[in-house]
Amino acid sequence: MMVTEKNVIMDETAIRRALSRIAHEILEKNKGIENCLLVGIRTRGVYLAQRIAERIKEIEGVDIPYGELDITHYRDDRAGGGDNREAMDRTVVNSNLTLPAGCSGIHDKKVVLFDDVLYTGRTIRAAMDALMDCGRPRMIQLAVLADRGHRELPIRPDYTGKNVPTSRHEQIEVALTEFDGKDEVYIISNREER
């Protein structure tokens, strides 16, 4: 009989600390926020980008634009659709990228792409394809809350909340207050009970 174990590896405090550290690292690496744009991959990546934008405003006293990216049609490993949540006060750049009203797009910007968990790299490859269809950024950086390894593509995050070595039989799940009602990162393992 298979038993599923679910263990919390990051609680609300650990997530808050990780995001604060990532915000400081983004500021340091980019020497501020000039020409920077935060873009979250739907769904939880959007909330991570929003939280980082809020932290950067607390630190620097300046707003940094953030948007959301729907990569549904760029995936090569999944069928199905994303959520159809409408963004308030946003401008749709194309059917995949929604940015703040007044934002001129991604051309020549330093784009920091956010996702909750980095695994094979296929989600990030799809996101980069979607971004490139929206314009030509100066550079793309990657920020993830959890990196679990097992890459199938040569993709590496620039900013990581937590490295979590896993087996292929384990899963990492992220819960965020805005979508799930709480902040936690879980490792889920299936083991055979004797």
Z-matrix of the N, CA and C atoms (Angstrom, degrees):
N
C 1 1.449
C 2 1.529 1 109.39
N 3 1.341 2 116.58 1 133.81
C 4 1.462 3 121.84 2 179.30
C 5 1.527 4 110.10 3 -86.52
N 6 1.327 5 115.37 4 134.14
C 7 1.463 6 121.97 5 177.48
C 8 1.529 7 107.29 6 -117.24
N 9 1.334 8 115.70 7 133.89
C 10 1.460 9 120.93 8 178.72
C 11 1.521 10 108.79 9 -100.48
N 12 1.320 11 115.72 10 125.49
C 13 1.460 12 121.73 11 176.07
C 14 1.517 13 108.49 12 -109.13
N 15 1.337 14 115.73 13 134.98
C 16 1.458 15 121.66 14 -179.68
C 17 1.518 16 107.64 15 -124.68
N 18 1.344 17 116.72 16 112.37
C 19 1.459 18 121.67 17 -178.13
C 20 1.515 19 110.85 18 -117.94
N 21 1.319 20 116.00 19 134.68
C 22 1.460 21 121.54 20 178.15
C 23 1.528 22 108.09 21 -76.14
N 24 1.339 23 116.18 22 125.74
C 25 1.472 24 119.97 23 177.78
C 26 1.524 25 111.81 24 -110.48
N 27 1.342 26 116.62 25 -15.88
C 28 1.467 27 121.64 26 172.69
C 29 1.523 28 107.65 27 -142.53
N 30 1.328 29 115.18 28 125.24
C 31 1.463 30 118.80 29 175.87
C 32 1.524 31 109.38 30 -97.95
N 33 1.321 32 116.96 31 -173.30
C 34 1.463 33 121.46 32 -177.42
C 35 1.528 34 111.93 33 -56.96
N 36 1.319 35 117.35 34 -42.42
C 37 1.470 36 121.44 35 -179.72
C 38 1.524 37 110.89 36 -65.58
N 39 1.321 38 117.62 37 -44.47
C 40 1.472 39 121.10 38 179.97
C 41 1.526 40 111.16 39 -63.75
N 42 1.326 41 117.11 40 -38.71
C 43 1.465 42 120.69 41 178.63
C 44 1.528 43 109.64 42 -66.47
N 45 1.331 44 116.96 43 -44.42
C 46 1.464 45 120.70 44 179.40
C 47 1.531 46 110.95 45 -60.08
N 48 1.319 47 116.93 46 -44.20
C 49 1.468 48 120.97 47 178.89
C 50 1.524 49 111.50 48 -64.14
N 51 1.323 50 116.24 49 -43.42
C 52 1.471 51 120.30 50 -179.56
C 53 1.528 52 110.43 51 -62.10
N 54 1.323 53 117.13 52 -42.63
C 55 1.462 54 120.16 53 -179.38
C 56 1.527 55 111.41 54 -69.23
N 57 1.314 56 117.23 55 -35.47
C 58 1.475 57 120.11 56 175.75
C 59 1.524 58 110.47 57 -63.73
N 60 1.337 59 116.30 58 -42.60
C 61 1.468 60 120.51 59 178.66
C 62 1.526 61 110.27 60 -63.93
N 63 1.331 62 117.40 61 -43.61
C 64 1.462 63 121.43 62 179.57
C 65 1.530 64 110.18 63 -61.80
N 66 1.334 65 117.55 64 -41.20
C 67 1.467 66 120.78 65 178.65
C 68 1.526 67 110.48 66 -59.57
N 69 1.326 68 116.96 67 -45.13
C 70 1.466 69 120.82 68 178.63
C 71 1.532 70 111.26 69 -64.83
N 72 1.327 71 117.20 70 -39.09
C 73 1.462 72 120.77 71 179.52
C 74 1.531 73 111.24 72 -65.78
N 75 1.329 74 116.63 73 -39.07
C 76 1.471 75 120.48 74 178.02
C 77 1.529 76 109.81 75 -62.58
N 78 1.332 77 115.84 76 -45.45
C 79 1.472 78 120.11 77 179.14
C 80 1.524 79 111.18 78 -61.59
N 81 1.331 80 116.07 79 -42.94
C 82 1.467 81 119.79 80 -178.50
C 83 1.525 82 111.78 81 -66.92
N 84 1.330 83 116.56 82 -48.20
C 85 1.467 84 120.28 83 -176.57
C 86 1.522 85 111.91 84 -64.42
N 87 1.347 86 116.82 85 -35.83
C 88 1.455 87 120.66 86 -176.25
C 89 1.528 88 113.15 87 -97.90
N 90 1.341 89 115.97 88 5.28
C 91 1.470 90 121.67 89 -179.48
C 92 1.526 91 110.86 90 52.77
N 93 1.339 92 115.02 91 50.11
C 94 1.464 93 121.76 92 -177.44
C 95 1.510 94 110.51 93 106.94
N 96 1.338 95 116.01 94 -156.11
C 97 1.468 96 118.91 95 -176.74
C 98 1.527 97 113.62 96 -122.77
N 99 1.320 98 117.07 97 10.59
C 100 1.459 99 119.55 98 -179.29
C 101 1.526 100 110.28 99 -59.72
N 102 1.330 101 115.59 100 129.43
C 103 1.472 102 123.74 101 -179.23
C 104 1.521 103 113.70 102 62.69
N 105 1.335 104 117.51 103 20.31
C 106 1.468 105 120.90 104 177.43
C 107 1.526 106 110.30 105 -97.26
N 108 1.310 107 114.85 106 148.40
C 109 1.455 108 122.76 107 177.39
C 110 1.523 109 107.28 108 -141.74
N 111 1.327 110 117.38 109 130.45
C 112 1.459 111 122.14 110 176.84
C 113 1.522 112 108.22 111 -96.65
N 114 1.319 113 116.81 112 132.96
C 115 1.464 114 121.67 113 179.94
C 116 1.524 115 108.47 114 -131.68
N 117 1.326 116 116.01 115 121.70
C 118 1.462 117 121.44 116 178.68
C 119 1.515 118 111.52 117 -99.74
N 120 1.321 119 115.47 118 137.34
C 121 1.464 120 120.97 119 175.20
C 122 1.522 121 107.46 120 -80.65
N 123 1.330 122 115.96 121 129.23
C 124 1.459 123 119.43 122 178.98
C 125 1.509 124 110.59 123 -58.10
N 126 1.276 125 120.96 124 136.76
C 127 1.444 126 126.68 125 8.34
C 128 1.525 127 111.26 126 -106.18
N 129 1.310 128 117.79 127 -49.28
C 130 1.467 129 119.65 128 -172.96
C 131 1.522 130 113.67 129 -70.98
N 132 1.319 131 118.63 130 -24.93
C 133 1.453 132 121.16 131 176.59
C 134 1.522 133 112.12 132 -62.13
N 135 1.328 134 116.71 133 -30.51
C 136 1.467 135 121.21 134 178.32
C 137 1.529 136 109.50 135 -63.78
N 138 1.330 137 116.33 136 -44.35
C 139 1.473 138 120.09 137 -178.96
C 140 1.525 139 111.43 138 -68.95
N 141 1.325 140 116.82 139 -34.22
C 142 1.468 141 119.68 140 176.26
C 143 1.527 142 110.30 141 -65.53
N 144 1.336 143 117.96 142 -43.21
C 145 1.465 144 121.33 143 177.81
C 146 1.532 145 110.38 144 -62.08
N 147 1.308 146 116.40 145 -41.25
C 148 1.465 147 120.93 146 179.36
C 149 1.533 148 110.84 147 -63.01
N 150 1.325 149 117.18 148 -43.78
C 151 1.466 150 120.90 149 179.54
C 152 1.529 151 111.21 150 -64.88
N 153 1.330 152 116.67 151 -40.54
C 154 1.466 153 119.63 152 178.29
C 155 1.530 154 109.58 153 -64.81
N 156 1.326 155 117.78 154 -40.70
C 157 1.467 156 121.05 155 177.60
C 158 1.527 157 110.09 156 -59.28
N 159 1.333 158 116.93 157 -41.13
C 160 1.467 159 120.87 158 178.36
C 161 1.528 160 111.27 159 -65.50
N 162 1.342 161 117.28 160 -40.64
C 163 1.465 162 120.18 161 179.41
C 164 1.532 163 111.79 162 -67.13
N 165 1.333 164 115.52 163 -40.50
C 166 1.463 165 119.44 164 178.06
C 167 1.526 166 110.07 165 -63.24
N 168 1.329 167 117.56 166 -38.62
C 169 1.460 168 119.76 167 177.38
C 170 1.533 169 110.49 168 -63.51
N 171 1.351 170 117.24 169 -40.18
C 172 1.468 171 120.64 170 176.89
C 173 1.528 172 111.13 171 -61.89
N 174 1.321 173 116.91 172 -39.90
C 175 1.467 174 121.83 173 -176.36
C 176 1.523 175 111.52 174 -76.51
N 177 1.347 176 116.71 175 -49.43
C 178 1.468 177 122.04 176 -171.85
C 179 1.530 178 113.58 177 -98.66
N 180 1.343 179 116.49 178 -18.23
C 181 1.455 180 119.75 179 -176.81
C 182 1.518 181 113.47 180 73.89
N 183 1.341 182 116.84 181 18.97
C 184 1.461 183 122.40 182 -177.17
C 185 1.525 184 108.60 183 -130.19
N 186 1.336 185 115.12 184 140.75
C 187 1.467 186 119.52 185 175.82
C 188 1.518 187 109.87 186 -75.60
N 189 1.324 188 115.66 187 139.61
C 190 1.463 189 121.48 188 172.57
C 191 1.523 190 106.67 189 -118.15
N 192 1.323 191 118.37 190 129.67
C 193 1.460 192 119.26 191 -177.98
C 194 1.532 193 111.64 192 -68.71
N 195 1.326 194 114.69 193 145.38
C 196 1.458 195 119.74 194 174.98
C 197 1.521 196 109.04 195 -139.15
N 198 1.305 197 115.08 196 152.00
C 199 1.454 198 120.00 197 -178.99
C 200 1.512 199 111.21 198 -141.17
N 201 1.301 200 115.21 199 -175.78
C 202 1.467 201 119.98 200 179.94
C 203 1.515 202 110.31 201 -129.36
N 204 1.323 203 114.11 202 147.02
C 205 1.456 204 121.69 203 -175.34
C 206 1.519 205 109.33 204 -124.52
N 207 1.320 206 115.56 205 127.13
C 208 1.462 207 121.84 206 175.96
C 209 1.525 208 107.30 207 -102.80
N 210 1.327 209 116.34 208 115.63
C 211 1.474 210 120.01 209 -176.22
C 212 1.520 211 112.91 210 -105.05
N 213 1.323 212 116.85 211 12.82
C 214 1.464 213 121.58 212 -175.26
C 215 1.526 214 112.75 213 -46.91
N 216 1.319 215 116.82 214 -47.74
C 217 1.470 216 120.25 215 -174.46
C 218 1.526 217 113.28 216 -81.30
N 219 1.315 218 117.38 217 -1.04
C 220 1.464 219 121.62 218 179.88
C 221 1.530 220 112.29 219 -104.78
N 222 1.335 221 116.52 220 -6.63
C 223 1.466 222 119.78 221 -177.25
C 224 1.515 223 110.71 222 -71.28
N 225 1.343 224 116.28 223 141.30
C 226 1.461 225 119.65 224 174.98
C 227 1.526 226 110.62 225 -111.39
N 228 1.336 227 116.41 226 0.59
C 229 1.459 228 119.33 227 -175.19
C 230 1.515 229 113.38 228 -123.89
N 231 1.336 230 118.14 229 7.73
C 232 1.464 231 120.47 230 179.31
C 233 1.512 232 110.21 231 -147.38
N 234 1.318 233 114.23 232 149.77
C 235 1.461 234 120.27 233 170.83
C 236 1.519 235 106.85 234 -107.61
N 237 1.313 236 116.65 235 161.14
C 238 1.467 237 118.61 236 175.94
C 239 1.503 238 111.58 237 115.72
N 240 1.311 239 114.96 238 177.84
C 241 1.455 240 120.55 239 -176.64
C 242 1.502 241 112.15 240 -119.26
N 243 1.318 242 114.52 241 161.17
C 244 1.460 243 121.29 242 176.80
C 245 1.513 244 110.03 243 -85.64
N 246 1.342 245 116.57 244 179.95
C 247 1.448 246 119.27 245 176.00
C 248 1.524 247 108.22 246 -74.14
N 249 1.305 248 116.29 247 153.03
C 250 1.460 249 120.87 248 -176.35
C 251 1.520 250 111.71 249 -105.86
N 252 1.311 251 117.57 250 35.85
C 253 1.447 252 123.66 251 -178.78
C 254 1.516 253 109.49 252 -63.40
N 255 1.334 254 116.75 253 130.94
C 256 1.457 255 121.33 254 177.27
C 257 1.512 256 108.98 255 -88.36
N 258 1.320 257 117.79 256 138.96
C 259 1.460 258 122.43 257 178.65
C 260 1.524 259 108.93 258 -95.12
N 261 1.319 260 116.02 259 133.29
C 262 1.460 261 121.44 260 177.79
C 263 1.524 262 108.94 261 -83.01
N 264 1.340 263 116.43 262 144.57
C 265 1.461 264 121.38 263 175.02
C 266 1.528 265 111.72 264 56.75
N 267 1.301 266 117.61 265 37.06
C 268 1.461 267 121.96 266 -178.28
C 269 1.523 268 108.85 267 -123.26
N 270 1.299 269 115.95 268 159.81
C 271 1.446 270 122.54 269 176.94
C 272 1.518 271 107.75 270 -115.71
N 273 1.324 272 116.99 271 127.94
C 274 1.456 273 120.57 272 178.12
C 275 1.522 274 107.39 273 -83.30
N 276 1.342 275 116.24 274 115.46
C 277 1.463 276 121.57 275 -179.68
C 278 1.521 277 108.84 276 -75.52
N 279 1.289 278 116.29 277 -46.81
C 280 1.459 279 122.16 278 167.22
C 281 1.523 280 105.27 279 -150.34
N 282 1.296 281 118.74 280 -170.05
C 283 1.461 282 119.53 281 -174.17
C 284 1.526 283 113.04 282 -67.17
N 285 1.334 284 118.37 283 -10.02
C 286 1.460 285 120.88 284 -176.77
C 287 1.522 286 114.16 285 -105.41
N 288 1.324 287 118.54 286 -29.92
C 289 1.462 288 122.47 287 -171.52
C 290 1.519 289 110.89 288 -119.31
N 291 1.332 290 115.75 289 126.25
C 292 1.452 291 122.31 290 176.05
C 293 1.517 292 107.91 291 -117.07
N 294 1.349 293 116.25 292 125.13
C 295 1.468 294 121.89 293 -177.18
C 296 1.523 295 110.02 294 -121.48
N 297 1.335 296 116.86 295 166.46
C 298 1.464 297 119.59 296 178.18
C 299 1.524 298 111.32 297 -60.25
N 300 1.341 299 115.49 298 147.29
C 301 1.460 300 119.87 299 175.59
C 302 1.521 301 108.43 300 -55.87
N 303 1.315 302 117.00 301 133.83
C 304 1.454 303 121.32 302 179.49
C 305 1.519 304 114.24 303 91.36
N 306 1.317 305 118.33 304 -11.81
C 307 1.463 306 120.80 305 178.94
C 308 1.528 307 108.01 306 -75.43
N 309 1.319 308 116.47 307 132.31
C 310 1.461 309 121.31 308 -173.68
C 311 1.526 310 114.30 309 -79.23
N 312 1.310 311 118.79 310 0.41
C 313 1.459 312 121.10 311 -179.69
C 314 1.516 313 111.62 312 110.21
N 315 1.326 314 116.21 313 -166.10
C 316 1.467 315 120.05 314 -174.52
C 317 1.517 316 113.61 315 -102.57
N 318 1.337 317 117.88 316 -6.00
C 319 1.461 318 120.04 317 -176.77
C 320 1.532 319 110.54 318 -57.73
N 321 1.337 320 115.96 319 126.13
C 322 1.458 321 125.12 320 177.22
C 323 1.534 322 113.52 321 63.62
N 324 1.333 323 117.08 322 20.62
C 325 1.467 324 121.61 323 177.87
C 326 1.521 325 109.78 324 -98.56
N 327 1.337 326 115.02 325 155.12
C 328 1.463 327 121.22 326 169.16
C 329 1.522 328 105.35 327 -89.16
N 330 1.324 329 115.97 328 106.21
C 331 1.465 330 121.64 329 -176.10
C 332 1.524 331 108.64 330 -94.98
N 333 1.337 332 115.69 331 126.20
C 334 1.463 333 120.68 332 173.04
C 335 1.518 334 105.90 333 -105.09
N 336 1.317 335 115.81 334 113.81
C 337 1.459 336 124.24 335 -176.77
C 338 1.525 337 108.90 336 -92.17
N 339 1.330 338 117.40 337 133.61
C 340 1.465 339 122.10 338 -177.48
C 341 1.520 340 111.56 339 -117.02
N 342 1.344 341 115.14 340 136.02
C 343 1.464 342 121.71 341 171.03
C 344 1.516 343 107.65 342 -140.81
N 345 1.325 344 115.66 343 159.54
C 346 1.465 345 118.57 344 -177.84
C 347 1.523 346 112.31 345 -78.45
N 348 1.331 347 118.10 346 -49.00
C 349 1.471 348 121.48 347 -177.65
C 350 1.525 349 109.37 348 -129.74
N 351 1.322 350 116.30 349 132.21
C 352 1.462 351 121.48 350 174.15
C 353 1.528 352 107.55 351 -101.21
N 354 1.331 353 115.62 352 125.26
C 355 1.458 354 120.55 353 -177.93
C 356 1.525 355 108.41 354 -127.19
N 357 1.310 356 118.99 355 -96.22
C 358 1.467 357 121.10 356 -175.68
C 359 1.528 358 112.92 357 -77.51
N 360 1.332 359 116.79 358 -25.19
C 361 1.457 360 121.51 359 -176.49
C 362 1.511 361 112.70 360 100.37
N 363 1.321 362 117.63 361 -7.08
C 364 1.467 363 120.80 362 -176.99
C 365 1.527 364 112.84 363 -67.14
N 366 1.322 365 117.24 364 -36.42
C 367 1.469 366 120.41 365 177.10
C 368 1.523 367 110.03 366 -62.55
N 369 1.321 368 116.44 367 -42.82
C 370 1.459 369 120.60 368 -178.33
C 371 1.528 370 110.63 369 -68.80
N 372 1.316 371 117.63 370 -39.50
C 373 1.469 372 120.19 371 176.12
C 374 1.520 373 109.97 372 -59.50
N 375 1.334 374 116.53 373 -44.25
C 376 1.465 375 120.53 374 178.56
C 377 1.527 376 110.70 375 -62.87
N 378 1.333 377 116.83 376 -40.03
C 379 1.467 378 121.03 377 179.48
C 380 1.529 379 111.17 378 -65.08
N 381 1.320 380 116.85 379 -40.70
C 382 1.470 381 119.24 380 178.66
C 383 1.524 382 110.79 381 -65.77
N 384 1.328 383 117.36 382 -38.91
C 385 1.466 384 120.39 383 175.68
C 386 1.528 385 110.60 384 -60.37
N 387 1.335 386 116.31 385 -44.44
C 388 1.464 387 121.09 386 -179.82
C 389 1.525 388 110.70 387 -63.90
N 390 1.333 389 117.02 388 -42.90
C 391 1.469 390 120.69 389 178.94
C 392 1.528 391 111.03 390 -61.83
N 393 1.318 392 116.85 391 -44.31
C 394 1.464 393 120.58 392 -177.82
C 395 1.531 394 111.49 393 -64.79
N 396 1.322 395 117.11 394 -26.89
C 397 1.460 396 119.96 395 175.36
C 398 1.527 397 111.53 396 -73.33
N 399 1.350 398 117.33 397 -13.20
C 400 1.475 399 122.29 398 -179.41
C 401 1.522 400 112.41 399 -97.42
N 402 1.306 401 117.75 400 -10.70
C 403 1.454 402 120.95 401 -178.01
C 404 1.516 403 110.36 402 153.11
N 405 1.332 404 115.51 403 -171.97
C 406 1.461 405 119.87 404 -178.62
C 407 1.517 406 109.80 405 -117.52
N 408 1.351 407 116.88 406 97.87
C 409 1.459 408 119.18 407 178.23
C 410 1.525 409 111.15 408 -70.12
N 411 1.321 410 116.52 409 155.58
C 412 1.469 411 121.00 410 175.65
C 413 1.516 412 109.14 411 -65.06
N 414 1.339 413 116.17 412 -42.75
C 415 1.464 414 121.37 413 176.34
C 416 1.518 415 108.76 414 -157.21
N 417 1.318 416 115.17 415 158.92
C 418 1.466 417 121.56 416 174.31
C 419 1.517 418 106.81 417 -122.02
N 420 1.321 419 116.02 418 126.69
C 421 1.461 420 122.64 419 174.33
C 422 1.519 421 107.33 420 -113.18
N 423 1.320 422 116.66 421 156.74
C 424 1.457 423 121.20 422 -176.81
C 425 1.522 424 110.90 423 -121.82
N 426 1.338 425 115.47 424 131.22
C 427 1.465 426 122.20 425 174.73
C 428 1.525 427 108.56 426 -124.16
N 429 1.338 428 115.98 427 130.76
C 430 1.465 429 120.82 428 178.15
C 431 1.517 430 109.31 429 -132.42
N 432 1.328 431 115.60 430 150.08
C 433 1.460 432 119.59 431 176.81
C 434 1.525 433 110.41 432 -76.43
N 435 1.335 434 117.12 433 -40.47
C 436 1.467 435 120.70 434 -179.90
C 437 1.526 436 110.06 435 -136.50
N 438 1.334 437 115.99 436 132.72
C 439 1.463 438 122.31 437 175.86
C 440 1.517 439 107.11 438 -112.67
N 441 1.312 440 117.30 439 113.98
C 442 1.467 441 121.13 440 -176.42
C 443 1.519 442 114.68 441 -101.38
N 444 1.338 443 117.09 442 0.40
C 445 1.463 444 118.81 443 177.94
C 446 1.522 445 112.57 444 82.50
N 447 1.336 446 116.53 445 -163.91
C 448 1.473 447 124.77 446 178.20
C 449 1.522 448 112.55 447 68.10
N 450 1.319 449 117.89 448 39.19
C 451 1.448 450 122.40 449 -178.85
C 452 1.511 451 111.84 450 -64.70
N 453 1.320 452 116.23 451 139.25
C 454 1.463 453 123.13 452 172.40
C 455 1.526 454 110.88 453 -106.76
N 456 1.329 455 115.70 454 -12.00
C 457 1.461 456 122.28 455 179.38
C 458 1.523 457 108.67 456 -129.49
N 459 1.323 458 118.43 457 154.97
C 460 1.470 459 120.34 458 -176.78
C 461 1.535 460 111.74 459 -79.02
N 462 1.323 461 115.14 460 72.22
C 463 1.464 462 122.24 461 -178.15
C 464 1.521 463 108.30 462 -124.04
N 465 1.343 464 115.75 463 134.64
C 466 1.465 465 121.28 464 -177.72
C 467 1.527 466 108.47 465 -137.21
N 468 1.342 467 118.63 466 136.56
C 469 1.461 468 119.71 467 179.71
C 470 1.527 469 112.11 468 -75.42
N 471 1.328 470 115.14 469 148.13
C 472 1.462 471 121.55 470 173.76
C 473 1.526 472 110.04 471 -84.74
N 474 1.334 473 116.12 472 -30.02
C 475 1.462 474 122.52 473 -177.99
C 476 1.527 475 108.33 474 -134.97
N 477 1.324 476 115.99 475 127.80
C 478 1.464 477 121.22 476 -176.85
C 479 1.517 478 110.23 477 -131.03
N 480 1.328 479 116.26 478 130.11
C 481 1.460 480 120.60 479 175.50
C 482 1.515 481 111.12 480 -71.07
N 483 1.343 482 116.67 481 -47.83
C 484 1.459 483 121.28 482 -179.13
C 485 1.524 484 109.14 483 -154.83
N 486 1.338 485 116.01 484 132.81
C 487 1.465 486 121.55 485 170.18
C 488 1.522 487 107.42 486 -87.05
N 489 1.329 488 115.96 487 127.24
C 490 1.453 489 121.05 488 -177.15
C 491 1.526 490 108.68 489 -128.63
N 492 1.331 491 118.42 490 92.29
C 493 1.465 492 119.31 491 177.36
C 494 1.534 493 109.84 492 -61.17
N 495 1.310 494 116.10 493 129.12
C 496 1.469 495 120.69 494 -178.01
C 497 1.518 496 109.89 495 -132.47
N 498 1.320 497 114.71 496 164.37
C 499 1.465 498 119.78 497 168.38
C 500 1.525 499 106.09 498 -92.62
N 501 1.308 500 116.61 499 166.35
C 502 1.463 501 119.98 500 178.88
C 503 1.525 502 111.53 501 -68.45
N 504 1.329 503 117.29 502 -15.08
C 505 1.466 504 121.18 503 179.88
C 506 1.520 505 111.89 504 -87.88
N 507 1.328 506 116.62 505 -4.39
C 508 1.452 507 120.87 506 178.67
C 509 1.525 508 109.28 507 -103.37
N 510 1.320 509 115.12 508 159.86
C 511 1.451 510 121.44 509 177.38
C 512 1.522 511 108.65 510 -129.96
N 513 1.314 512 115.74 511 154.32
C 514 1.456 513 121.75 512 171.88
C 515 1.525 514 106.44 513 -115.63
N 516 1.319 515 116.58 514 129.90
C 517 1.457 516 121.44 515 175.86
C 518 1.506 517 108.94 516 -123.10
N 519 1.324 518 115.54 517 137.94
C 520 1.461 519 122.17 518 178.17
C 521 1.518 520 108.43 519 -111.91
N 522 1.319 521 115.93 520 131.60
C 523 1.460 522 122.30 521 173.91
C 524 1.521 523 107.20 522 -116.27
N 525 1.328 524 116.47 523 128.41
C 526 1.460 525 121.44 524 178.04
C 527 1.527 526 109.34 525 -121.80
N 528 1.314 527 115.67 526 141.79
C 529 1.464 528 122.05 527 -175.37
C 530 1.520 529 112.27 528 -51.17
N 531 1.320 530 117.71 529 -43.43
C 532 1.459 531 121.58 530 -175.83
C 533 1.522 532 112.91 531 -61.06
N 534 1.316 533 117.69 532 -28.08
C 535 1.472 534 121.39 533 -175.78
C 536 1.523 535 112.16 534 -115.42
N 537 1.352 536 116.39 535 -36.00
C 538 1.461 537 121.03 536 -172.79
C 539 1.528 538 114.15 537 -111.68
N 540 1.324 539 117.57 538 -7.55
C 541 1.454 540 120.54 539 178.64
C 542 1.520 541 115.38 540 87.20
N 543 1.340 542 117.84 541 -0.21
C 544 1.470 543 121.77 542 177.53
C 545 1.519 544 108.79 543 -160.14
N 546 1.338 545 115.09 544 161.81
C 547 1.460 546 122.14 545 177.75
C 548 1.525 547 109.40 546 -108.73
N 549 1.333 548 117.10 547 109.96
C 550 1.467 549 121.92 548 175.60
C 551 1.521 550 109.29 549 -158.96
N 552 1.322 551 114.67 550 151.04
C 553 1.460 552 121.06 551 171.00
C 554 1.522 553 106.42 552 -119.29
N 555 1.322 554 116.15 553 129.73
C 556 1.464 555 122.48 554 -176.53
C 557 1.514 556 110.92 555 -114.87
N 558 1.314 557 115.28 556 149.95
C 559 1.464 558 120.48 557 164.70
C 560 1.525 559 105.55 558 -110.97
N 561 1.298 560 115.88 559 128.87
C 562 1.467 561 121.68 560 -177.57
C 563 1.508 562 107.88 561 -113.14
N 564 1.321 563 116.04 562 124.44
C 565 1.469 564 122.03 563 179.71
C 566 1.514 565 109.72 564 -121.52
N 567 1.289 566 114.50 565 142.30
C 568 1.467 567 120.79 566 172.72
C 569 1.512 568 107.53 567 -108.98
N 570 1.315 569 116.02 568 126.69
C 571 1.457 570 119.64 569 176.98
C 572 1.522 571 108.98 570 -134.36
N 573 1.322 572 112.71 571 155.14
C 574 1.454 573 118.94 572 -179.68
C 575 1.516 574 109.02 573 -86.76
N 576 1.333 575 115.68 574 128.23
C 577 1.470 576 120.12 575 177.76
C 578 1.519 577 108.97 576 -91.75
N 579 1.343 578 114.79 577 136.37
C 580 1.483 579 118.44 578 -177.72
C 581 1.500 580 110.77 579 -103.97
